[in-house]
Amino acid sequence: MSCRICGRRAKSEFCKRHEEAYKSILEGYREWREAMSISWREYLEEIAKNPYSGKWVKDVASYLLAKSAAEEKR
């Protein structure tokens, strides 16, 4: 199996680095959601445009946004 984002070997949907970034995004969203009223999509958009977000996190956020947009078109 390969990572849906970068094509590296993976045991699940993402490689190790993108999986860690995904987990970080999930943990961060829990904190943001408790602190303010923000949707999952808004949170991902904020991450994607934040200059302080790391490359791996931005990759995952962009992938999840694109995946969500594709699912909405169905």
PyMOL Python script that loads the backbone (N, CA, C, O; Angstrom):
from pymol import cmd

cmd.read_pdbstr("""\
ATOM      1  N   MET A   1       0.847  -1.169   0.000  1.00  0.00           N
ATOM      2  CA  MET A   1       0.000   0.000   0.000  1.00  0.00           C
ATOM      3  C   MET A   1       0.896   1.236   0.000  1.00  0.00           C
ATOM      4  O   MET A   1       1.991   1.223   0.562  1.00  0.00           O
ATOM      5  N   SER A   2       0.417   2.298  -0.635  1.00  0.00           N
ATOM      6  CA  SER A   2       1.210   3.522  -0.664  1.00  0.00           C
ATOM      7  C   SER A   2       0.396   4.711  -0.153  1.00  0.00           C
ATOM      8  O   SER A   2      -0.834   4.714  -0.191  1.00  0.00           O
ATOM      9  N   CYS A   3       1.119   5.708   0.322  1.00  0.00           N
ATOM     10  CA  CYS A   3       0.517   6.926   0.868  1.00  0.00           C
ATOM     11  C   CYS A   3      -0.284   7.635  -0.220  1.00  0.00           C
ATOM     12  O   CYS A   3       0.190   7.796  -1.344  1.00  0.00           O
ATOM     13  N   ARG A   4      -1.473   8.047   0.114  1.00  0.00           N
ATOM     14  CA  ARG A   4      -2.345   8.733  -0.847  1.00  0.00           C
ATOM     15  C   ARG A   4      -1.811  10.110  -1.230  1.00  0.00           C
ATOM     16  O   ARG A   4      -2.213  10.677  -2.246  1.00  0.00           O
ATOM     17  N   ILE A   5      -0.907  10.645  -0.416  1.00  0.00           N
ATOM     18  CA  ILE A   5      -0.394  11.993  -0.664  1.00  0.00           C
ATOM     19  C   ILE A   5       0.934  11.965  -1.414  1.00  0.00           C
ATOM     20  O   ILE A   5       1.090  12.639  -2.432  1.00  0.00           O
ATOM     21  N   CYS A   6       1.891  11.186  -0.910  1.00  0.00           N
ATOM     22  CA  CYS A   6       3.241  11.242  -1.481  1.00  0.00           C
ATOM     23  C   CYS A   6       3.686   9.964  -2.183  1.00  0.00           C
ATOM     24  O   CYS A   6       4.708   9.965  -2.870  1.00  0.00           O
ATOM     25  N   GLY A   7       2.942   8.881  -2.024  1.00  0.00           N
ATOM     26  CA  GLY A   7       3.293   7.634  -2.686  1.00  0.00           C
ATOM     27  C   GLY A   7       4.287   6.757  -1.945  1.00  0.00           C
ATOM     28  O   GLY A   7       4.612   5.664  -2.410  1.00  0.00           O
ATOM     29  N   ARG A   8       4.780   7.223  -0.787  1.00  0.00           N
ATOM     30  CA  ARG A   8       5.688   6.386  -0.002  1.00  0.00           C
ATOM     31  C   ARG A   8       4.952   5.147   0.499  1.00  0.00           C
ATOM     32  O   ARG A   8       3.722   5.104   0.522  1.00  0.00           O
ATOM     33  N   ARG A   9       5.727   4.140   0.900  1.00  0.00           N
ATOM     34  CA  ARG A   9       5.118   2.937   1.466  1.00  0.00           C
ATOM     35  C   ARG A   9       4.326   3.304   2.713  1.00  0.00           C
ATOM     36  O   ARG A   9       4.745   4.147   3.506  1.00  0.00           O
ATOM     37  N   ALA A  10       3.179   2.660   2.872  1.00  0.00           N
ATOM     38  CA  ALA A  10       2.311   2.952   4.012  1.00  0.00           C
ATOM     39  C   ALA A  10       1.591   1.696   4.460  1.00  0.00           C
ATOM     40  O   ALA A  10       1.365   0.776   3.675  1.00  0.00           O
ATOM     41  N   LYS A  11       1.238   1.674   5.724  1.00  0.00           N
ATOM     42  CA  LYS A  11       0.458   0.563   6.269  1.00  0.00           C
ATOM     43  C   LYS A  11      -1.029   0.895   6.248  1.00  0.00           C
ATOM     44  O   LYS A  11      -1.876   0.013   6.389  1.00  0.00           O
ATOM     45  N   SER A  12      -1.333   2.172   6.071  1.00  0.00           N
ATOM     46  CA  SER A  12      -2.727   2.610   6.006  1.00  0.00           C
ATOM     47  C   SER A  12      -2.842   3.634   4.879  1.00  0.00           C
ATOM     48  O   SER A  12      -2.102   3.563   3.898  1.00  0.00           O
ATOM     49  N   GLU A  13      -3.746   4.563   5.013  1.00  0.00           N
ATOM     50  CA  GLU A  13      -3.971   5.571   3.970  1.00  0.00           C
ATOM     51  C   GLU A  13      -2.760   6.483   3.773  1.00  0.00           C
ATOM     52  O   GLU A  13      -2.509   6.974   2.673  1.00  0.00           O
ATOM     53  N   PHE A  14      -2.009   6.702   4.870  1.00  0.00           N
ATOM     54  CA  PHE A  14      -0.874   7.626   4.826  1.00  0.00           C
ATOM     55  C   PHE A  14       0.429   6.949   5.239  1.00  0.00           C
ATOM     56  O   PHE A  14       0.424   5.941   5.945  1.00  0.00           O
ATOM     57  N   CYS A  15       1.550   7.522   4.784  1.00  0.00           N
ATOM     58  CA  CYS A  15       2.864   7.077   5.239  1.00  0.00           C
ATOM     59  C   CYS A  15       3.038   7.513   6.699  1.00  0.00           C
ATOM     60  O   CYS A  15       2.178   8.197   7.254  1.00  0.00           O
ATOM     61  N   LYS A  16       4.127   7.122   7.297  1.00  0.00           N
ATOM     62  CA  LYS A  16       4.355   7.431   8.715  1.00  0.00           C
ATOM     63  C   LYS A  16       4.305   8.937   8.986  1.00  0.00           C
ATOM     64  O   LYS A  16       3.660   9.369   9.941  1.00  0.00           O
ATOM     65  N   ARG A  17       4.965   9.723   8.173  1.00  0.00           N
ATOM     66  CA  ARG A  17       5.016  11.174   8.406  1.00  0.00           C
ATOM     67  C   ARG A  17       3.655  11.829   8.233  1.00  0.00           C
ATOM     68  O   ARG A  17       3.261  12.671   9.040  1.00  0.00           O
ATOM     69  N   HIS A  18       2.943  11.450   7.193  1.00  0.00           N
ATOM     70  CA  HIS A  18       1.616  12.029   6.982  1.00  0.00           C
ATOM     71  C   HIS A  18       0.618  11.513   8.024  1.00  0.00           C
ATOM     72  O   HIS A  18      -0.309  12.231   8.400  1.00  0.00           O
ATOM     73  N   GLU A  19       0.802  10.282   8.490  1.00  0.00           N
ATOM     74  CA  GLU A  19      -0.059   9.738   9.552  1.00  0.00           C
ATOM     75  C   GLU A  19       0.132  10.529  10.843  1.00  0.00           C
ATOM     76  O   GLU A  19      -0.839  10.843  11.532  1.00  0.00           O
ATOM     77  N   GLU A  20       1.383  10.850  11.170  1.00  0.00           N
ATOM     78  CA  GLU A  20       1.662  11.656  12.360  1.00  0.00           C
ATOM     79  C   GLU A  20       1.045  13.044  12.219  1.00  0.00           C
ATOM     80  O   GLU A  20       0.489  13.581  13.177  1.00  0.00           O
ATOM     81  N   ALA A  21       1.143  13.617  11.038  1.00  0.00           N
ATOM     82  CA  ALA A  21       0.542  14.928  10.792  1.00  0.00           C
ATOM     83  C   ALA A  21      -0.978  14.859  10.936  1.00  0.00           C
ATOM     84  O   ALA A  21      -1.594  15.764  11.498  1.00  0.00           O
ATOM     85  N   TYR A  22      -1.577  13.787  10.429  1.00  0.00           N
ATOM     86  CA  TYR A  22      -3.030  13.605  10.535  1.00  0.00           C
ATOM     87  C   TYR A  22      -3.457  13.523  11.999  1.00  0.00           C
ATOM     88  O   TYR A  22      -4.438  14.149  12.399  1.00  0.00           O
ATOM     89  N   LYS A  23      -2.724  12.755  12.790  1.00  0.00           N
ATOM     90  CA  LYS A  23      -3.036  12.647  14.218  1.00  0.00           C
ATOM     91  C   LYS A  23      -2.909  14.003  14.904  1.00  0.00           C
ATOM     92  O   LYS A  23      -3.717  14.346  15.767  1.00  0.00           O
ATOM     93  N   SER A  24      -1.905  14.764  14.521  1.00  0.00           N
ATOM     94  CA  SER A  24      -1.711  16.102  15.078  1.00  0.00           C
ATOM     95  C   SER A  24      -2.886  17.017  14.723  1.00  0.00           C
ATOM     96  O   SER A  24      -3.339  17.806  15.553  1.00  0.00           O
ATOM     97  N   ILE A  25      -3.368  16.905  13.501  1.00  0.00           N
ATOM     98  CA  ILE A  25      -4.522  17.696  13.064  1.00  0.00           C
ATOM     99  C   ILE A  25      -5.752  17.334  13.893  1.00  0.00           C
ATOM    100  O   ILE A  25      -6.483  18.218  14.339  1.00  0.00           O
ATOM    101  N   LEU A  26      -5.979  16.049  14.098  1.00  0.00           N
ATOM    102  CA  LEU A  26      -7.134  15.608  14.887  1.00  0.00           C
ATOM    103  C   LEU A  26      -7.060  16.126  16.322  1.00  0.00           C
ATOM    104  O   LEU A  26      -8.055  16.608  16.863  1.00  0.00           O
ATOM    105  N   GLU A  27      -5.885  16.027  16.933  1.00  0.00           N
ATOM    106  CA  GLU A  27      -5.710  16.512  18.306  1.00  0.00           C
ATOM    107  C   GLU A  27      -5.916  18.019  18.378  1.00  0.00           C
ATOM    108  O   GLU A  27      -6.569  18.519  19.294  1.00  0.00           O
ATOM    109  N   GLY A  28      -5.363  18.731  17.419  1.00  0.00           N
ATOM    110  CA  GLY A  28      -5.512  20.183  17.386  1.00  0.00           C
ATOM    111  C   GLY A  28      -6.957  20.606  17.206  1.00  0.00           C
ATOM    112  O   GLY A  28      -7.403  21.587  17.802  1.00  0.00           O
ATOM    113  N   TYR A  29      -7.684  19.868  16.388  1.00  0.00           N
ATOM    114  CA  TYR A  29      -9.089  20.218  16.149  1.00  0.00           C
ATOM    115  C   TYR A  29      -9.912  20.082  17.420  1.00  0.00           C
ATOM    116  O   TYR A  29     -10.786  20.910  17.679  1.00  0.00           O
ATOM    117  N   ARG A  30      -9.651  19.066  18.207  1.00  0.00           N
ATOM    118  CA  ARG A  30     -10.378  18.903  19.477  1.00  0.00           C
ATOM    119  C   ARG A  30     -10.200  20.143  20.347  1.00  0.00           C
ATOM    120  O   ARG A  30     -11.159  20.635  20.942  1.00  0.00           O
ATOM    121  N   GLU A  31      -8.973  20.642  20.416  1.00  0.00           N
ATOM    122  CA  GLU A  31      -8.690  21.828  21.227  1.00  0.00           C
ATOM    123  C   GLU A  31      -9.360  23.070  20.648  1.00  0.00           C
ATOM    124  O   GLU A  31      -9.961  23.852  21.385  1.00  0.00           O
ATOM    125  N   TRP A  32      -9.261  23.254  19.348  1.00  0.00           N
ATOM    126  CA  TRP A  32      -9.868  24.421  18.703  1.00  0.00           C
ATOM    127  C   TRP A  32     -11.382  24.387  18.848  1.00  0.00           C
ATOM    128  O   TRP A  32     -12.009  25.414  19.108  1.00  0.00           O
ATOM    129  N   ARG A  33     -11.963  23.215  18.681  1.00  0.00           N
ATOM    130  CA  ARG A  33     -13.419  23.086  18.751  1.00  0.00           C
ATOM    131  C   ARG A  33     -13.927  23.438  20.147  1.00  0.00           C
ATOM    132  O   ARG A  33     -14.994  24.035  20.291  1.00  0.00           O
ATOM    133  N   GLU A  34     -13.163  23.068  21.174  1.00  0.00           N
ATOM    134  CA  GLU A  34     -13.548  23.412  22.539  1.00  0.00           C
ATOM    135  C   GLU A  34     -13.412  24.908  22.794  1.00  0.00           C
ATOM    136  O   GLU A  34     -14.225  25.489  23.512  1.00  0.00           O
ATOM    137  N   ALA A  35     -12.405  25.527  22.219  1.00  0.00           N
ATOM    138  CA  ALA A  35     -12.140  26.947  22.453  1.00  0.00           C
ATOM    139  C   ALA A  35     -13.030  27.868  21.627  1.00  0.00           C
ATOM    140  O   ALA A  35     -13.366  28.966  22.070  1.00  0.00           O
ATOM    141  N   MET A  36     -13.407  27.438  20.450  1.00  0.00           N
ATOM    142  CA  MET A  36     -14.209  28.290  19.570  1.00  0.00           C
ATOM    143  C   MET A  36     -15.095  27.435  18.680  1.00  0.00           C
ATOM    144  O   MET A  36     -14.848  26.244  18.487  1.00  0.00           O
ATOM    145  N   SER A  37     -16.103  28.048  18.158  1.00  0.00           N
ATOM    146  CA  SER A  37     -17.020  27.328  17.271  1.00  0.00           C
ATOM    147  C   SER A  37     -16.432  27.331  15.862  1.00  0.00           C
ATOM    148  O   SER A  37     -16.535  28.323  15.140  1.00  0.00           O
ATOM    149  N   ILE A  38     -15.823  26.226  15.480  1.00  0.00           N
ATOM    150  CA  ILE A  38     -15.199  26.139  14.160  1.00  0.00           C
ATOM    151  C   ILE A  38     -15.498  24.760  13.567  1.00  0.00           C
ATOM    152  O   ILE A  38     -15.410  23.742  14.253  1.00  0.00           O
ATOM    153  N   SER A  39     -15.844  24.751  12.309  1.00  0.00           N
ATOM    154  CA  SER A  39     -16.127  23.475  11.641  1.00  0.00           C
ATOM    155  C   SER A  39     -14.819  22.797  11.233  1.00  0.00           C
ATOM    156  O   SER A  39     -13.758  23.422  11.198  1.00  0.00           O
ATOM    157  N   TRP A  40     -14.922  21.524  10.930  1.00  0.00           N
ATOM    158  CA  TRP A  40     -13.769  20.748  10.467  1.00  0.00           C
ATOM    159  C   TRP A  40     -13.176  21.383   9.215  1.00  0.00           C
ATOM    160  O   TRP A  40     -11.960  21.534   9.102  1.00  0.00           O
ATOM    161  N   ARG A  41     -14.040  21.752   8.284  1.00  0.00           N
ATOM    162  CA  ARG A  41     -13.586  22.355   7.026  1.00  0.00           C
ATOM    163  C   ARG A  41     -12.870  23.690   7.282  1.00  0.00           C
ATOM    164  O   ARG A  41     -11.805  23.944   6.719  1.00  0.00           O
ATOM    165  N   GLU A  42     -13.453  24.526   8.122  1.00  0.00           N
ATOM    166  CA  GLU A  42     -12.821  25.812   8.445  1.00  0.00           C
ATOM    167  C   GLU A  42     -11.455  25.591   9.095  1.00  0.00           C
ATOM    168  O   GLU A  42     -10.493  26.299   8.798  1.00  0.00           O
ATOM    169  N   TYR A  43     -11.384  24.612   9.972  1.00  0.00           N
ATOM    170  CA  TYR A  43     -10.123  24.295  10.640  1.00  0.00           C
ATOM    171  C   TYR A  43      -9.061  23.878   9.620  1.00  0.00           C
ATOM    172  O   TYR A  43      -7.924  24.348   9.672  1.00  0.00           O
ATOM    173  N   LEU A  44      -9.436  23.001   8.704  1.00  0.00           N
ATOM    174  CA  LEU A  44      -8.487  22.560   7.675  1.00  0.00           C
ATOM    175  C   LEU A  44      -8.049  23.723   6.790  1.00  0.00           C
ATOM    176  O   LEU A  44      -6.880  23.810   6.413  1.00  0.00           O
ATOM    177  N   GLU A  45      -8.972  24.610   6.459  1.00  0.00           N
ATOM    178  CA  GLU A  45      -8.630  25.781   5.646  1.00  0.00           C
ATOM    179  C   GLU A  45      -7.642  26.679   6.380  1.00  0.00           C
ATOM    180  O   GLU A  45      -6.709  27.205   5.775  1.00  0.00           O
ATOM    181  N   GLU A  46      -7.845  26.854   7.682  1.00  0.00           N
ATOM    182  CA  GLU A  46      -6.924  27.666   8.487  1.00  0.00           C
ATOM    183  C   GLU A  46      -5.527  27.049   8.501  1.00  0.00           C
ATOM    184  O   GLU A  46      -4.530  27.758   8.364  1.00  0.00           O
ATOM    185  N   ILE A  47      -5.459  25.751   8.664  1.00  0.00           N
ATOM    186  CA  ILE A  47      -4.165  25.059   8.665  1.00  0.00           C
ATOM    187  C   ILE A  47      -3.473  25.226   7.315  1.00  0.00           C
ATOM    188  O   ILE A  47      -2.283  25.534   7.255  1.00  0.00           O
ATOM    189  N   ALA A  48      -4.215  25.025   6.247  1.00  0.00           N
ATOM    190  CA  ALA A  48      -3.636  25.073   4.902  1.00  0.00           C
ATOM    191  C   ALA A  48      -3.045  26.440   4.571  1.00  0.00           C
ATOM    192  O   ALA A  48      -2.051  26.524   3.851  1.00  0.00           O
ATOM    193  N   LYS A  49      -3.645  27.510   5.088  1.00  0.00           N
ATOM    194  CA  LYS A  49      -3.146  28.853   4.751  1.00  0.00           C
ATOM    195  C   LYS A  49      -2.210  29.442   5.808  1.00  0.00           C
ATOM    196  O   LYS A  49      -1.624  30.502   5.587  1.00  0.00           O
ATOM    197  N   ASN A  50      -2.063  28.774   6.943  1.00  0.00           N
ATOM    198  CA  ASN A  50      -1.220  29.282   8.021  1.00  0.00           C
ATOM    199  C   ASN A  50       0.257  29.113   7.656  1.00  0.00           C
ATOM    200  O   ASN A  50       0.708  27.994   7.411  1.00  0.00           O
ATOM    201  N   PRO A  51       1.018  30.219   7.618  1.00  0.00           N
ATOM    202  CA  PRO A  51       2.432  30.111   7.246  1.00  0.00           C
ATOM    203  C   PRO A  51       3.270  29.344   8.276  1.00  0.00           C
ATOM    204  O   PRO A  51       4.387  28.929   7.968  1.00  0.00           O
ATOM    205  N   TYR A  52       2.752  29.154   9.478  1.00  0.00           N
ATOM    206  CA  TYR A  52       3.490  28.446  10.520  1.00  0.00           C
ATOM    207  C   TYR A  52       3.174  26.953  10.574  1.00  0.00           C
ATOM    208  O   TYR A  52       3.791  26.213  11.340  1.00  0.00           O
ATOM    209  N   SER A  53       2.225  26.514   9.771  1.00  0.00           N
ATOM    210  CA  SER A  53       1.932  25.080   9.690  1.00  0.00           C
ATOM    211  C   SER A  53       3.059  24.394   8.924  1.00  0.00           C
ATOM    212  O   SER A  53       3.587  24.941   7.956  1.00  0.00           O
ATOM    213  N   GLY A  54       3.415  23.208   9.359  1.00  0.00           N
ATOM    214  CA  GLY A  54       4.472  22.458   8.683  1.00  0.00           C
ATOM    215  C   GLY A  54       4.004  21.854   7.367  1.00  0.00           C
ATOM    216  O   GLY A  54       2.806  21.744   7.105  1.00  0.00           O
ATOM    217  N   LYS A  55       4.964  21.467   6.553  1.00  0.00           N
ATOM    218  CA  LYS A  55       4.667  20.906   5.234  1.00  0.00           C
ATOM    219  C   LYS A  55       3.785  19.670   5.312  1.00  0.00           C
ATOM    220  O   LYS A  55       2.818  19.555   4.559  1.00  0.00           O
ATOM    221  N   TRP A  56       4.104  18.740   6.214  1.00  0.00           N
ATOM    222  CA  TRP A  56       3.353  17.486   6.300  1.00  0.00           C
ATOM    223  C   TRP A  56       1.905  17.752   6.694  1.00  0.00           C
ATOM    224  O   TRP A  56       0.984  17.142   6.151  1.00  0.00           O
ATOM    225  N   VAL A  57       1.712  18.664   7.638  1.00  0.00           N
ATOM    226  CA  VAL A  57       0.362  19.018   8.090  1.00  0.00           C
ATOM    227  C   VAL A  57      -0.405  19.700   6.960  1.00  0.00           C
ATOM    228  O   VAL A  57      -1.580  19.409   6.737  1.00  0.00           O
ATOM    229  N   LYS A  58       0.256  20.599   6.259  1.00  0.00           N
ATOM    230  CA  LYS A  58      -0.401  21.273   5.130  1.00  0.00           C
ATOM    231  C   LYS A  58      -0.782  20.269   4.044  1.00  0.00           C
ATOM    232  O   LYS A  58      -1.861  20.356   3.458  1.00  0.00           O
ATOM    233  N   ASP A  59       0.107  19.321   3.784  1.00  0.00           N
ATOM    234  CA  ASP A  59      -0.194  18.273   2.796  1.00  0.00           C
ATOM    235  C   ASP A  59      -1.477  17.535   3.164  1.00  0.00           C
ATOM    236  O   ASP A  59      -2.356  17.335   2.325  1.00  0.00           O
ATOM    237  N   VAL A  60      -1.572  17.136   4.426  1.00  0.00           N
ATOM    238  CA  VAL A  60      -2.738  16.373   4.877  1.00  0.00           C
ATOM    239  C   VAL A  60      -3.991  17.238   4.837  1.00  0.00           C
ATOM    240  O   VAL A  60      -5.041  16.784   4.381  1.00  0.00           O
ATOM    241  N   ALA A  61      -3.895  18.473   5.307  1.00  0.00           N
ATOM    242  CA  ALA A  61      -5.055  19.370   5.297  1.00  0.00           C
ATOM    243  C   ALA A  61      -5.551  19.582   3.870  1.00  0.00           C
ATOM    244  O   ALA A  61      -6.755  19.524   3.619  1.00  0.00           O
ATOM    245  N   SER A  62      -4.648  19.824   2.946  1.00  0.00           N
ATOM    246  CA  SER A  62      -5.030  20.024   1.546  1.00  0.00           C
ATOM    247  C   SER A  62      -5.665  18.766   0.964  1.00  0.00           C
ATOM    248  O   SER A  62      -6.656  18.845   0.238  1.00  0.00           O
ATOM    249  N   TYR A  63      -5.097  17.611   1.281  1.00  0.00           N
ATOM    250  CA  TYR A  63      -5.655  16.339   0.809  1.00  0.00           C
ATOM    251  C   TYR A  63      -7.072  16.142   1.344  1.00  0.00           C
ATOM    252  O   TYR A  63      -7.978  15.779   0.592  1.00  0.00           O
ATOM    253  N   LEU A  64      -7.261  16.379   2.633  1.00  0.00           N
ATOM    254  CA  LEU A  64      -8.584  16.189   3.242  1.00  0.00           C
ATOM    255  C   LEU A  64      -9.609  17.169   2.675  1.00  0.00           C
ATOM    256  O   LEU A  64     -10.770  16.808   2.481  1.00  0.00           O
ATOM    257  N   LEU A  65      -9.187  18.403   2.409  1.00  0.00           N
ATOM    258  CA  LEU A  65     -10.094  19.380   1.798  1.00  0.00           C
ATOM    259  C   LEU A  65     -10.496  18.939   0.392  1.00  0.00           C
ATOM    260  O   LEU A  65     -11.669  19.020   0.026  1.00  0.00           O
ATOM    261  N   ALA A  66      -9.534  18.476  -0.389  1.00  0.00           N
ATOM    262  CA  ALA A  66      -9.820  18.018  -1.752  1.00  0.00           C
ATOM    263  C   ALA A  66     -10.720  16.785  -1.726  1.00  0.00           C
ATOM    264  O   ALA A  66     -11.646  16.669  -2.529  1.00  0.00           O
ATOM    265  N   LYS A  67     -10.447  15.876  -0.811  1.00  0.00           N
ATOM    266  CA  LYS A  67     -11.259  14.665  -0.681  1.00  0.00           C
ATOM    267  C   LYS A  67     -12.697  15.027  -0.304  1.00  0.00           C
ATOM    268  O   LYS A  67     -13.649  14.452  -0.833  1.00  0.00           O
ATOM    269  N   SER A  68     -12.843  15.966   0.598  1.00  0.00           N
ATOM    270  CA  SER A  68     -14.172  16.412   1.025  1.00  0.00           C
ATOM    271  C   SER A  68     -14.923  17.067  -0.128  1.00  0.00           C
ATOM    272  O   SER A  68     -16.117  16.827  -0.311  1.00  0.00           O
ATOM    273  N   ALA A  69     -14.226  17.894  -0.905  1.00  0.00           N
ATOM    274  CA  ALA A  69     -14.852  18.560  -2.052  1.00  0.00           C
ATOM    275  C   ALA A  69     -15.306  17.535  -3.088  1.00  0.00           C
ATOM    276  O   ALA A  69     -16.382  17.673  -3.671  1.00  0.00           O
ATOM    277  N   ALA A  70     -14.497  16.519  -3.314  1.00  0.00           N
ATOM    278  CA  ALA A  70     -14.851  15.476  -4.283  1.00  0.00           C
ATOM    279  C   ALA A  70     -16.069  14.688  -3.813  1.00  0.00           C
ATOM    280  O   ALA A  70     -16.928  14.326  -4.618  1.00  0.00           O
ATOM    281  N   GLU A  71     -16.143  14.425  -2.516  1.00  0.00           N
ATOM    282  CA  GLU A  71     -17.284  13.689  -1.969  1.00  0.00           C
ATOM    283  C   GLU A  71     -18.567  14.510  -2.035  1.00  0.00           C
ATOM    284  O   GLU A  71     -19.652  13.959  -2.221  1.00  0.00           O
ATOM    285  N   GLU A  72     -18.442  15.831  -1.884  1.00  0.00           N
ATOM    286  CA  GLU A  72     -19.617  16.707  -1.959  1.00  0.00           C
ATOM    287  C   GLU A  72     -20.201  16.737  -3.366  1.00  0.00           C
ATOM    288  O   GLU A  72     -21.403  16.941  -3.534  1.00  0.00           O
ATOM    289  N   LYS A  73     -19.367  16.537  -4.371  1.00  0.00           N
ATOM    290  CA  LYS A  73     -19.821  16.570  -5.766  1.00  0.00           C
ATOM    291  C   LYS A  73     -20.601  15.321  -6.147  1.00  0.00           C
ATOM    292  O   LYS A  73     -21.314  15.317  -7.150  1.00  0.00           O
ATOM    293  N   ARG A  74     -20.474  14.263  -5.357  1.00  0.00           N
ATOM    294  CA  ARG A  74     -21.162  12.999  -5.671  1.00  0.00           C
ATOM    295  C   ARG A  74     -22.635  13.099  -5.455  1.00  0.00           C
ATOM    296  O   ARG A  74     -23.358  12.127  -5.673  1.00  0.00           O
TER     297      ARG A  74
END
""", "prot")
cmd.dss("prot")
cmd.show_as("cartoon", "prot")
cmd.util.cbc("prot")
cmd.orient("prot")
